[in-house]
Amino acid sequence: MGKKKIIQKTDAEVIKESSNLEKNIAEASIKVSASKKIENGKIFINATYNNTIITATNKNGDVLAWVTAGGLGFSGPKKATPFAASKAVAAIAEKLKKIGLANVEVIVKGVGSGRDSAIRSLANQGFNIVSLKDMTPIPHNGPKPPKARRI
């Protein structure tokens, strides 16, 4: 094992990467007619170790919009960061403002680092959070153990 090479990005590369992120957020837009204005809905935040997925539905569970951190241009371990989660919330908020969604129930699932920042970003984007549920699956007792070995 030799020395590890640390790659440092130049200012031009950083500016290009940030402009690509902004372009991807702008492309994630939706067209909605005036008759489909929806006031209440649910937002599901699935924060895993590898990515953050945000899905917005109406009360019946029909998907209105969804965004992932990977879809915005984040790659590798950057997808699971709180910064990527907040950018994903900003992208989905832009879509949902056109629909007219204001009152949301938030359901959080997973143990990733983006879950808290995604909730904070939702509140900062102007959504009225009616309820907040944590639906992270918790194992209890696990599967049946194998039989005792007979020799």
C-alpha positions in Angstrom: 0.0 0.0 0.0 1.6 3.2 -1.2 0.7 6.8 -0.8 -2.8 7.8 -1.6 -3.2 10.5 -4.2 -5.6 13.2 -3.2 -7.3 14.7 -6.2 -8.2 18.4 -5.8 -10.7 20.0 -8.1 -9.9 23.3 -9.7 -12.3 26.3 -9.4 -13.5 25.8 -13.0 -14.4 22.2 -12.3 -16.3 23.1 -9.1 -18.2 25.8 -10.9 -19.1 23.4 -13.8 -20.3 20.8 -11.3 -22.5 23.3 -9.4 -24.0 24.5 -12.7 -24.7 20.9 -13.7 -26.6 20.5 -10.4 -28.6 23.6 -11.0 -29.4 22.5 -14.5 -30.6 19.1 -13.3 -32.8 20.7 -10.7 -34.3 23.0 -13.3 -34.9 20.1 -15.7 -36.8 18.3 -12.9 -39.9 20.4 -13.6 -43.6 19.3 -14.1 -46.5 20.8 -16.0 -49.9 20.8 -14.2 -53.2 22.1 -15.4 -55.1 24.5 -13.2 -57.8 21.9 -12.5 -55.4 19.5 -10.8 -54.5 21.7 -7.8 -53.9 19.6 -4.8 -53.8 21.1 -1.2 -53.0 18.0 1.0 -50.6 15.2 0.4 -47.9 12.9 1.8 -44.2 13.1 1.3 -42.1 9.9 1.8 -38.4 10.3 2.5 -36.4 7.1 2.1 -32.9 7.8 3.4 -30.6 4.9 2.9 -26.8 4.6 3.4 -26.4 5.0 -0.4 -29.1 7.5 -1.6 -32.0 9.7 -0.6 -35.3 9.2 -2.4 -38.2 11.7 -1.9 -41.7 10.8 -3.2 -44.7 13.1 -3.0 -48.2 11.6 -3.2 -51.8 12.7 -2.8 -54.0 11.4 0.0 -54.9 8.3 -2.0 -51.2 7.4 -2.6 -51.0 8.4 -6.2 -47.5 9.6 -7.0 -47.3 13.3 -7.9 -43.6 13.7 -8.2 -40.3 12.0 -7.0 -36.7 13.0 -6.9 -33.5 11.2 -5.9 -30.2 12.6 -5.0 -28.5 10.5 -7.6 -30.9 11.8 -10.3 -29.7 15.4 -9.5 -26.2 14.5 -10.4 -24.7 13.5 -7.1 -22.6 10.4 -7.5 -21.0 7.8 -5.2 -21.0 8.5 -1.5 -22.1 12.1 -2.1 -25.7 10.9 -2.8 -26.2 10.0 0.9 -25.1 13.4 2.3 -27.4 15.8 4.1 -26.5 18.4 1.4 -27.7 16.1 -1.4 -30.9 15.5 0.6 -31.6 19.2 1.0 -31.0 19.8 -2.8 -33.4 16.9 -3.5 -36.1 18.6 -1.3 -35.5 21.9 -3.1 -36.0 20.2 -6.5 -39.2 18.4 -5.4 -40.5 21.6 -3.7 -40.2 23.4 -7.1 -42.4 20.7 -8.6 -44.9 20.7 -5.8 -45.4 24.5 -5.8 -46.7 24.2 -9.3 -49.2 21.6 -8.1 -50.2 23.7 -5.2 -49.4 21.3 -2.4 -49.2 23.1 1.0 -50.2 20.7 3.8 -48.1 17.6 4.0 -47.7 14.5 6.1 -44.1 13.4 6.2 -43.2 9.7 6.5 -39.5 9.0 7.0 -37.9 5.6 6.4 -34.3 4.6 6.8 -31.2 5.4 8.8 -29.3 7.5 6.3 -27.7 10.9 7.2 -30.0 12.8 4.9 -33.2 12.2 6.9 -33.0 15.1 9.3 -31.8 17.6 6.8 -34.6 16.6 4.4 -37.2 17.3 7.1 -35.6 20.7 7.9 -35.5 21.6 4.3 -39.2 20.8 3.8 -40.1 23.1 6.7 -37.8 25.8 5.2 -39.4 25.5 1.8 -42.7 26.7 3.2 -44.6 23.4 3.5 -47.0 23.1 6.5 -46.0 19.8 8.1 -49.2 18.3 9.6 -47.6 15.1 10.9 -44.3 13.4 11.0 -43.9 9.6 11.2 -40.9 7.4 11.4 -41.6 4.1 9.6 -38.0 2.7 9.7 -38.3 -1.1 9.9 -37.0 -2.6 13.1 -36.1 -6.3 13.3 -37.6 -8.1 16.2 -36.3 -11.6 17.1 -35.2 -12.3 13.5 -35.6 -15.5 11.6 -35.9 -19.0 13.1 -32.4 -20.3 14.1 -31.0 -23.4 12.3 -31.5 -26.8 13.9 -28.9 -28.2 16.3 -26.1 -30.1 14.5 -26.2 -33.9 14.9 -22.9 -35.8 14.8 
